[in-house]
Amino acid sequence: MTTSGPSDRSERSGRGTERQSWVERRREKIRAEIDRNRRGEYTVPTWVLALALVLIVGGWLALIFLS
């Protein structure tokens, strides 16, 4: 049989602290991003730009080959 000792409790509290700090870091990143966006420093994600490029090229190709 095993009993829960002080080491088990410290591991649990360590996880809670780690979770708390992860949440706080995430919130701080979100706040910083919102502040940048309000100042006009927002950027378009790369995947959105790539998708737009694919759609434009695909549209041109469809226009050329289907007309």
PDB file of N, CA, C and O in Angstrom:
ATOM      1  N   MET A   1       0.835  -1.192   0.000  1.00  0.00           N
ATOM      2  CA  MET A   1       0.000   0.000   0.000  1.00  0.00           C
ATOM      3  C   MET A   1       0.875   1.249   0.000  1.00  0.00           C
ATOM      4  O   MET A   1       1.941   1.297   0.614  1.00  0.00           O
ATOM      5  N   THR A   2       0.392   2.230  -0.697  1.00  0.00           N
ATOM      6  CA  THR A   2       1.123   3.501  -0.712  1.00  0.00           C
ATOM      7  C   THR A   2       0.257   4.555  -0.048  1.00  0.00           C
ATOM      8  O   THR A   2      -0.970   4.534  -0.142  1.00  0.00           O
ATOM      9  N   THR A   3       0.907   5.447   0.602  1.00  0.00           N
ATOM     10  CA  THR A   3       0.193   6.557   1.226  1.00  0.00           C
ATOM     11  C   THR A   3       0.675   7.840   0.588  1.00  0.00           C
ATOM     12  O   THR A   3       1.816   7.941   0.136  1.00  0.00           O
ATOM     13  N   SER A   4      -0.196   8.799   0.560  1.00  0.00           N
ATOM     14  CA  SER A   4       0.213  10.079  -0.014  1.00  0.00           C
ATOM     15  C   SER A   4       1.013  10.841   1.025  1.00  0.00           C
ATOM     16  O   SER A   4       0.543  11.106   2.131  1.00  0.00           O
ATOM     17  N   GLY A   5       2.203  11.178   0.651  1.00  0.00           N
ATOM     18  CA  GLY A   5       3.081  11.916   1.545  1.00  0.00           C
ATOM     19  C   GLY A   5       3.202  13.346   1.095  1.00  0.00           C
ATOM     20  O   GLY A   5       2.511  13.785   0.176  1.00  0.00           O
ATOM     21  N   PRO A   6       4.084  14.071   1.748  1.00  0.00           N
ATOM     22  CA  PRO A   6       4.271  15.482   1.391  1.00  0.00           C
ATOM     23  C   PRO A   6       4.753  15.661  -0.046  1.00  0.00           C
ATOM     24  O   PRO A   6       4.440  16.671  -0.676  1.00  0.00           O
ATOM     25  N   SER A   7       5.514  14.691  -0.576  1.00  0.00           N
ATOM     26  CA  SER A   7       6.015  14.850  -1.939  1.00  0.00           C
ATOM     27  C   SER A   7       4.867  14.843  -2.942  1.00  0.00           C
ATOM     28  O   SER A   7       4.923  15.564  -3.938  1.00  0.00           O
ATOM     29  N   ASP A   8       3.824  14.044  -2.701  1.00  0.00           N
ATOM     30  CA  ASP A   8       2.674  14.022  -3.591  1.00  0.00           C
ATOM     31  C   ASP A   8       1.958  15.367  -3.589  1.00  0.00           C
ATOM     32  O   ASP A   8       1.535  15.862  -4.633  1.00  0.00           O
ATOM     33  N   ARG A   9       1.831  15.934  -2.429  1.00  0.00           N
ATOM     34  CA  ARG A   9       1.150  17.226  -2.334  1.00  0.00           C
ATOM     35  C   ARG A   9       1.941  18.317  -3.034  1.00  0.00           C
ATOM     36  O   ARG A   9       1.355  19.164  -3.709  1.00  0.00           O
ATOM     37  N   SER A  10       3.265  18.313  -2.888  1.00  0.00           N
ATOM     38  CA  SER A  10       4.065  19.351  -3.515  1.00  0.00           C
ATOM     39  C   SER A  10       4.015  19.231  -5.031  1.00  0.00           C
ATOM     40  O   SER A  10       4.053  20.241  -5.733  1.00  0.00           O
ATOM     41  N   GLU A  11       3.929  17.993  -5.549  1.00  0.00           N
ATOM     42  CA  GLU A  11       3.808  17.817  -6.988  1.00  0.00           C
ATOM     43  C   GLU A  11       2.489  18.396  -7.485  1.00  0.00           C
ATOM     44  O   GLU A  11       2.434  19.040  -8.533  1.00  0.00           O
ATOM     45  N   ARG A  12       1.440  18.160  -6.725  1.00  0.00           N
ATOM     46  CA  ARG A  12       0.131  18.696  -7.126  1.00  0.00           C
ATOM     47  C   ARG A  12       0.137  20.211  -7.116  1.00  0.00           C
ATOM     48  O   ARG A  12      -0.346  20.848  -8.052  1.00  0.00           O
ATOM     49  N   SER A  13       0.689  20.795  -6.048  1.00  0.00           N
ATOM     50  CA  SER A  13       0.709  22.251  -5.976  1.00  0.00           C
ATOM     51  C   SER A  13       1.624  22.825  -7.051  1.00  0.00           C
ATOM     52  O   SER A  13       1.366  23.918  -7.555  1.00  0.00           O
ATOM     53  N   GLY A  14       2.680  22.113  -7.408  1.00  0.00           N
ATOM     54  CA  GLY A  14       3.565  22.555  -8.472  1.00  0.00           C
ATOM     55  C   GLY A  14       2.840  22.587  -9.799  1.00  0.00           C
ATOM     56  O   GLY A  14       3.048  23.501 -10.597  1.00  0.00           O
ATOM     57  N   ARG A  15       2.002  21.613 -10.045  1.00  0.00           N
ATOM     58  CA  ARG A  15       1.242  21.589 -11.290  1.00  0.00           C
ATOM     59  C   ARG A  15       0.278  22.761 -11.344  1.00  0.00           C
ATOM     60  O   ARG A  15       0.116  23.390 -12.390  1.00  0.00           O
ATOM     61  N   GLY A  16      -0.358  23.052 -10.229  1.00  0.00           N
ATOM     62  CA  GLY A  16      -1.284  24.180 -10.181  1.00  0.00           C
ATOM     63  C   GLY A  16      -0.576  25.492 -10.447  1.00  0.00           C
ATOM     64  O   GLY A  16      -1.101  26.359 -11.145  1.00  0.00           O
ATOM     65  N   THR A  17       0.623  25.638  -9.888  1.00  0.00           N
ATOM     66  CA  THR A  17       1.399  26.848 -10.114  1.00  0.00           C
ATOM     67  C   THR A  17       1.822  26.925 -11.567  1.00  0.00           C
ATOM     68  O   THR A  17       1.798  27.996 -12.172  1.00  0.00           O
ATOM     69  N   GLU A  18       2.217  25.772 -12.135  1.00  0.00           N
ATOM     70  CA  GLU A  18       2.609  25.753 -13.534  1.00  0.00           C
ATOM     71  C   GLU A  18       1.419  26.117 -14.411  1.00  0.00           C
ATOM     72  O   GLU A  18       1.561  26.888 -15.360  1.00  0.00           O
ATOM     73  N   ARG A  19       0.265  25.578 -14.105  1.00  0.00           N
ATOM     74  CA  ARG A  19      -0.951  25.879 -14.870  1.00  0.00           C
ATOM     75  C   ARG A  19      -1.281  27.361 -14.747  1.00  0.00           C
ATOM     76  O   ARG A  19      -1.614  28.011 -15.737  1.00  0.00           O
ATOM     77  N   GLN A  20      -1.188  27.889 -13.545  1.00  0.00           N
ATOM     78  CA  GLN A  20      -1.481  29.300 -13.313  1.00  0.00           C
ATOM     79  C   GLN A  20      -0.539  30.173 -14.138  1.00  0.00           C
ATOM     80  O   GLN A  20      -0.975  31.121 -14.792  1.00  0.00           O
ATOM     81  N   SER A  21       0.750  29.850 -14.104  1.00  0.00           N
ATOM     82  CA  SER A  21       1.691  30.687 -14.827  1.00  0.00           C
ATOM     83  C   SER A  21       1.470  30.556 -16.339  1.00  0.00           C
ATOM     84  O   SER A  21       1.634  31.535 -17.067  1.00  0.00           O
ATOM     85  N   TRP A  22       1.101  29.361 -16.821  1.00  0.00           N
ATOM     86  CA  TRP A  22       0.810  29.191 -18.244  1.00  0.00           C
ATOM     87  C   TRP A  22      -0.380  30.057 -18.636  1.00  0.00           C
ATOM     88  O   TRP A  22      -0.359  30.718 -19.674  1.00  0.00           O
ATOM     89  N   VAL A  23      -1.412  30.050 -17.808  1.00  0.00           N
ATOM     90  CA  VAL A  23      -2.606  30.854 -18.082  1.00  0.00           C
ATOM     91  C   VAL A  23      -2.242  32.337 -18.068  1.00  0.00           C
ATOM     92  O   VAL A  23      -2.690  33.098 -18.927  1.00  0.00           O
ATOM     93  N   GLU A  24      -1.437  32.743 -17.103  1.00  0.00           N
ATOM     94  CA  GLU A  24      -1.044  34.146 -17.023  1.00  0.00           C
ATOM     95  C   GLU A  24      -0.201  34.557 -18.227  1.00  0.00           C
ATOM     96  O   GLU A  24      -0.380  35.651 -18.763  1.00  0.00           O
ATOM     97  N   ARG A  25       0.714  33.692 -18.653  1.00  0.00           N
ATOM     98  CA  ARG A  25       1.523  34.005 -19.839  1.00  0.00           C
ATOM     99  C   ARG A  25       0.635  34.120 -21.068  1.00  0.00           C
ATOM    100  O   ARG A  25       0.831  35.007 -21.899  1.00  0.00           O
ATOM    101  N   ARG A  26      -0.341  33.223 -21.187  1.00  0.00           N
ATOM    102  CA  ARG A  26      -1.260  33.253 -22.333  1.00  0.00           C
ATOM    103  C   ARG A  26      -2.081  34.542 -22.327  1.00  0.00           C
ATOM    104  O   ARG A  26      -2.256  35.181 -23.365  1.00  0.00           O
ATOM    105  N   ARG A  27      -2.582  34.917 -21.151  1.00  0.00           N
ATOM    106  CA  ARG A  27      -3.361  36.161 -21.054  1.00  0.00           C
ATOM    107  C   ARG A  27      -2.511  37.369 -21.415  1.00  0.00           C
ATOM    108  O   ARG A  27      -2.982  38.286 -22.088  1.00  0.00           O
ATOM    109  N   GLU A  28      -1.255  37.370 -20.968  1.00  0.00           N
ATOM    110  CA  GLU A  28      -0.367  38.489 -21.269  1.00  0.00           C
ATOM    111  C   GLU A  28      -0.094  38.569 -22.769  1.00  0.00           C
ATOM    112  O   GLU A  28      -0.039  39.667 -23.323  1.00  0.00           O
ATOM    113  N   LYS A  29       0.079  37.428 -23.434  1.00  0.00           N
ATOM    114  CA  LYS A  29       0.280  37.433 -24.884  1.00  0.00           C
ATOM    115  C   LYS A  29      -0.944  38.003 -25.597  1.00  0.00           C
ATOM    116  O   LYS A  29      -0.817  38.782 -26.542  1.00  0.00           O
ATOM    117  N   ILE A  30      -2.125  37.607 -25.135  1.00  0.00           N
ATOM    118  CA  ILE A  30      -3.362  38.098 -25.752  1.00  0.00           C
ATOM    119  C   ILE A  30      -3.495  39.600 -25.550  1.00  0.00           C
ATOM    120  O   ILE A  30      -3.857  40.327 -26.475  1.00  0.00           O
ATOM    121  N   ARG A  31      -3.200  40.067 -24.329  1.00  0.00           N
ATOM    122  CA  ARG A  31      -3.271  41.511 -24.064  1.00  0.00           C
ATOM    123  C   ARG A  31      -2.298  42.275 -24.949  1.00  0.00           C
ATOM    124  O   ARG A  31      -2.639  43.323 -25.498  1.00  0.00           O
ATOM    125  N   ALA A  32      -1.079  41.746 -25.086  1.00  0.00           N
ATOM    126  CA  ALA A  32      -0.074  42.411 -25.918  1.00  0.00           C
ATOM    127  C   ALA A  32      -0.520  42.460 -27.369  1.00  0.00           C
ATOM    128  O   ALA A  32      -0.324  43.468 -28.047  1.00  0.00           O
ATOM    129  N   GLU A  33      -1.118  41.380 -27.848  1.00  0.00           N
ATOM    130  CA  GLU A  33      -1.591  41.361 -29.240  1.00  0.00           C
ATOM    131  C   GLU A  33      -2.713  42.368 -29.441  1.00  0.00           C
ATOM    132  O   GLU A  33      -2.741  43.066 -30.455  1.00  0.00           O
ATOM    133  N   ILE A  34      -3.631  42.453 -28.496  1.00  0.00           N
ATOM    134  CA  ILE A  34      -4.726  43.422 -28.598  1.00  0.00           C
ATOM    135  C   ILE A  34      -4.169  44.845 -28.607  1.00  0.00           C
ATOM    136  O   ILE A  34      -4.617  45.688 -29.384  1.00  0.00           O
ATOM    137  N   ASP A  35      -3.183  45.107 -27.732  1.00  0.00           N
ATOM    138  CA  ASP A  35      -2.569  46.435 -27.707  1.00  0.00           C
ATOM    139  C   ASP A  35      -1.897  46.762 -29.036  1.00  0.00           C
ATOM    140  O   ASP A  35      -2.027  47.880 -29.536  1.00  0.00           O
ATOM    141  N   ARG A  36      -1.175  45.793 -29.618  1.00  0.00           N
ATOM    142  CA  ARG A  36      -0.530  46.020 -30.925  1.00  0.00           C
ATOM    143  C   ARG A  36      -1.576  46.305 -31.984  1.00  0.00           C
ATOM    144  O   ARG A  36      -1.398  47.201 -32.809  1.00  0.00           O
ATOM    145  N   ASN A  37      -2.665  45.553 -31.970  1.00  0.00           N
ATOM    146  CA  ASN A  37      -3.720  45.752 -32.966  1.00  0.00           C
ATOM    147  C   ASN A  37      -4.367  47.122 -32.822  1.00  0.00           C
ATOM    148  O   ASN A  37      -4.705  47.755 -33.823  1.00  0.00           O
ATOM    149  N   ARG A  38      -4.542  47.582 -31.602  1.00  0.00           N
ATOM    150  CA  ARG A  38      -5.147  48.895 -31.398  1.00  0.00           C
ATOM    151  C   ARG A  38      -4.239  50.012 -31.882  1.00  0.00           C
ATOM    152  O   ARG A  38      -4.715  51.067 -32.302  1.00  0.00           O
ATOM    153  N   ARG A  39      -2.911  49.782 -31.822  1.00  0.00           N
ATOM    154  CA  ARG A  39      -1.962  50.773 -32.312  1.00  0.00           C
ATOM    155  C   ARG A  39      -1.796  50.697 -33.828  1.00  0.00           C
ATOM    156  O   ARG A  39      -1.100  51.526 -34.415  1.00  0.00           O
ATOM    157  N   GLY A  40      -2.425  49.715 -34.465  1.00  0.00           N
ATOM    158  CA  GLY A  40      -2.330  49.584 -35.914  1.00  0.00           C
ATOM    159  C   GLY A  40      -1.170  48.721 -36.365  1.00  0.00           C
ATOM    160  O   GLY A  40      -0.807  48.756 -37.540  1.00  0.00           O
ATOM    161  N   GLU A  41      -0.581  47.952 -35.475  1.00  0.00           N
ATOM    162  CA  GLU A  41       0.564  47.110 -35.823  1.00  0.00           C
ATOM    163  C   GLU A  41       0.143  45.682 -36.132  1.00  0.00           C
ATOM    164  O   GLU A  41       0.948  44.759 -36.010  1.00  0.00           O
ATOM    165  N   TYR A  42      -1.104  45.490 -36.530  1.00  0.00           N
ATOM    166  CA  TYR A  42      -1.575  44.130 -36.782  1.00  0.00           C
ATOM    167  C   TYR A  42      -0.991  43.611 -38.084  1.00  0.00           C
ATOM    168  O   TYR A  42      -0.690  44.381 -38.996  1.00  0.00           O
ATOM    169  N   THR A  43      -0.835  42.296 -38.161  1.00  0.00           N
ATOM    170  CA  THR A  43      -0.341  41.662 -39.378  1.00  0.00           C
ATOM    171  C   THR A  43      -1.294  40.542 -39.764  1.00  0.00           C
ATOM    172  O   THR A  43      -1.980  39.968 -38.919  1.00  0.00           O
ATOM    173  N   VAL A  44      -1.321  40.248 -41.041  1.00  0.00           N
ATOM    174  CA  VAL A  44      -2.163  39.169 -41.542  1.00  0.00           C
ATOM    175  C   VAL A  44      -1.373  37.867 -41.402  1.00  0.00           C
ATOM    176  O   VAL A  44      -0.207  37.824 -41.794  1.00  0.00           O
ATOM    177  N   PRO A  45      -1.968  36.808 -40.858  1.00  0.00           N
ATOM    178  CA  PRO A  45      -1.253  35.544 -40.726  1.00  0.00           C
ATOM    179  C   PRO A  45      -0.797  35.008 -42.087  1.00  0.00           C
ATOM    180  O   PRO A  45      -1.454  35.221 -43.107  1.00  0.00           O
ATOM    181  N   THR A  46       0.326  34.318 -42.078  1.00  0.00           N
ATOM    182  CA  THR A  46       0.907  33.800 -43.312  1.00  0.00           C
ATOM    183  C   THR A  46      -0.047  32.867 -44.043  1.00  0.00           C
ATOM    184  O   THR A  46      -0.125  32.897 -45.271  1.00  0.00           O
ATOM    185  N   TRP A  47      -0.781  32.029 -43.288  1.00  0.00           N
ATOM    186  CA  TRP A  47      -1.667  31.066 -43.942  1.00  0.00           C
ATOM    187  C   TRP A  47      -2.795  31.775 -44.688  1.00  0.00           C
ATOM    188  O   TRP A  47      -3.294  31.258 -45.688  1.00  0.00           O
ATOM    189  N   VAL A  48      -3.198  32.941 -44.218  1.00  0.00           N
ATOM    190  CA  VAL A  48      -4.247  33.693 -44.911  1.00  0.00           C
ATOM    191  C   VAL A  48      -3.701  34.247 -46.224  1.00  0.00           C
ATOM    192  O   VAL A  48      -4.378  34.216 -47.251  1.00  0.00           O
ATOM    193  N   LEU A  49      -2.475  34.753 -46.179  1.00  0.00           N
ATOM    194  CA  LEU A  49      -1.858  35.261 -47.405  1.00  0.00           C
ATOM    195  C   LEU A  49      -1.648  34.145 -48.416  1.00  0.00           C
ATOM    196  O   LEU A  49      -1.888  34.335 -49.608  1.00  0.00           O
ATOM    197  N   ALA A  50      -1.200  32.979 -47.950  1.00  0.00           N
ATOM    198  CA  ALA A  50      -0.991  31.837 -48.847  1.00  0.00           C
ATOM    199  C   ALA A  50      -2.312  31.392 -49.466  1.00  0.00           C
ATOM    200  O   ALA A  50      -2.369  31.086 -50.657  1.00  0.00           O
ATOM    201  N   LEU A  51      -3.362  31.356 -48.670  1.00  0.00           N
ATOM    202  CA  LEU A  51      -4.679  30.961 -49.170  1.00  0.00           C
ATOM    203  C   LEU A  51      -5.178  31.956 -50.227  1.00  0.00           C
ATOM    204  O   LEU A  51      -5.730  31.556 -51.252  1.00  0.00           O
ATOM    205  N   ALA A  52      -4.983  33.235 -49.972  1.00  0.00           N
ATOM    206  CA  ALA A  52      -5.396  34.247 -50.945  1.00  0.00           C
ATOM    207  C   ALA A  52      -4.630  34.087 -52.252  1.00  0.00           C
ATOM    208  O   ALA A  52      -5.211  34.204 -53.331  1.00  0.00           O
ATOM    209  N   LEU A  53      -3.328  33.820 -52.163  1.00  0.00           N
ATOM    210  CA  LEU A  53      -2.527  33.612 -53.364  1.00  0.00           C
ATOM    211  C   LEU A  53      -3.004  32.399 -54.156  1.00  0.00           C
ATOM    212  O   LEU A  53      -3.113  32.459 -55.381  1.00  0.00           O
ATOM    213  N   VAL A  54      -3.288  31.309 -53.466  1.00  0.00           N
ATOM    214  CA  VAL A  54      -3.785  30.103 -54.132  1.00  0.00           C
ATOM    215  C   VAL A  54      -5.124  30.378 -54.808  1.00  0.00           C
ATOM    216  O   VAL A  54      -5.346  29.936 -55.936  1.00  0.00           O
ATOM    217  N   LEU A  55      -6.003  31.088 -54.147  1.00  0.00           N
ATOM    218  CA  LEU A  55      -7.301  31.407 -54.742  1.00  0.00           C
ATOM    219  C   LEU A  55      -7.162  32.296 -55.973  1.00  0.00           C
ATOM    220  O   LEU A  55      -7.858  32.093 -56.968  1.00  0.00           O
ATOM    221  N   ILE A  56      -6.282  33.263 -55.913  1.00  0.00           N
ATOM    222  CA  ILE A  56      -6.090  34.161 -57.058  1.00  0.00           C
ATOM    223  C   ILE A  56      -5.502  33.399 -58.237  1.00  0.00           C
ATOM    224  O   ILE A  56      -5.995  33.511 -59.360  1.00  0.00           O
ATOM    225  N   VAL A  57      -4.448  32.623 -57.987  1.00  0.00           N
ATOM    226  CA  VAL A  57      -3.827  31.858 -59.070  1.00  0.00           C
ATOM    227  C   VAL A  57      -4.807  30.823 -59.615  1.00  0.00           C
ATOM    228  O   VAL A  57      -4.895  30.631 -60.827  1.00  0.00           O
ATOM    229  N   GLY A  58      -5.540  30.158 -58.730  1.00  0.00           N
ATOM    230  CA  GLY A  58      -6.544  29.187 -59.169  1.00  0.00           C
ATOM    231  C   GLY A  58      -7.632  29.841 -60.005  1.00  0.00           C
ATOM    232  O   GLY A  58      -8.087  29.262 -60.991  1.00  0.00           O
ATOM    233  N   GLY A  59      -8.049  31.023 -59.628  1.00  0.00           N
ATOM    234  CA  GLY A  59      -9.056  31.759 -60.396  1.00  0.00           C
ATOM    235  C   GLY A  59      -8.558  32.116 -61.781  1.00  0.00           C
ATOM    236  O   GLY A  59      -9.282  31.959 -62.765  1.00  0.00           O
ATOM    237  N   TRP A  60      -7.322  32.598 -61.865  1.00  0.00           N
ATOM    238  CA  TRP A  60      -6.742  32.912 -63.171  1.00  0.00           C
ATOM    239  C   TRP A  60      -6.632  31.666 -64.042  1.00  0.00           C
ATOM    240  O   TRP A  60      -6.966  31.694 -65.226  1.00  0.00           O
ATOM    241  N   LEU A  61      -6.161  30.575 -63.444  1.00  0.00           N
ATOM    242  CA  LEU A  61      -6.045  29.326 -64.216  1.00  0.00           C
ATOM    243  C   LEU A  61      -7.407  28.849 -64.692  1.00  0.00           C
ATOM    244  O   LEU A  61      -7.545  28.398 -65.829  1.00  0.00           O
ATOM    245  N   ALA A  62      -8.400  28.943 -63.840  1.00  0.00           N
ATOM    246  CA  ALA A  62      -9.751  28.524 -64.235  1.00  0.00           C
ATOM    247  C   ALA A  62     -10.267  29.431 -65.347  1.00  0.00           C
ATOM    248  O   ALA A  62     -10.908  28.954 -66.284  1.00  0.00           O
ATOM    249  N   LEU A  63     -10.003  30.703 -65.258  1.00  0.00           N
ATOM    250  CA  LEU A  63     -10.434  31.640 -66.284  1.00  0.00           C
ATOM    251  C   LEU A  63      -9.761  31.324 -67.622  1.00  0.00           C
ATOM    252  O   LEU A  63     -10.407  31.360 -68.669  1.00  0.00           O
ATOM    253  N   ILE A  64      -8.482  31.020 -67.583  1.00  0.00           N
ATOM    254  CA  ILE A  64      -7.739  30.736 -68.812  1.00  0.00           C
ATOM    255  C   ILE A  64      -8.187  29.416 -69.435  1.00  0.00           C
ATOM    256  O   ILE A  64      -8.465  29.368 -70.633  1.00  0.00           O
ATOM    257  N   PHE A  65      -8.261  28.354 -68.650  1.00  0.00           N
ATOM    258  CA  PHE A  65      -8.524  27.021 -69.204  1.00  0.00           C
ATOM    259  C   PHE A  65     -10.006  26.734 -69.434  1.00  0.00           C
ATOM    260  O   PHE A  65     -10.335  25.884 -70.262  1.00  0.00           O
ATOM    261  N   LEU A  66     -10.891  27.403 -68.743  1.00  0.00           N
ATOM    262  CA  LEU A  66     -12.316  27.127 -68.910  1.00  0.00           C
ATOM    263  C   LEU A  66     -13.014  28.068 -69.890  1.00  0.00           C
ATOM    264  O   LEU A  66     -14.179  27.863 -70.231  1.00  0.00           O
ATOM    265  N   SER A  67     -12.294  29.106 -70.344  1.00  0.00           N
ATOM    266  CA  SER A  67     -12.952  29.989 -71.300  1.00  0.00           C
ATOM    267  C   SER A  67     -12.601  29.661 -72.736  1.00  0.00           C
ATOM    268  O   SER A  67     -13.082  30.323 -73.656  1.00  0.00           O
TER     269      SER A  67
END
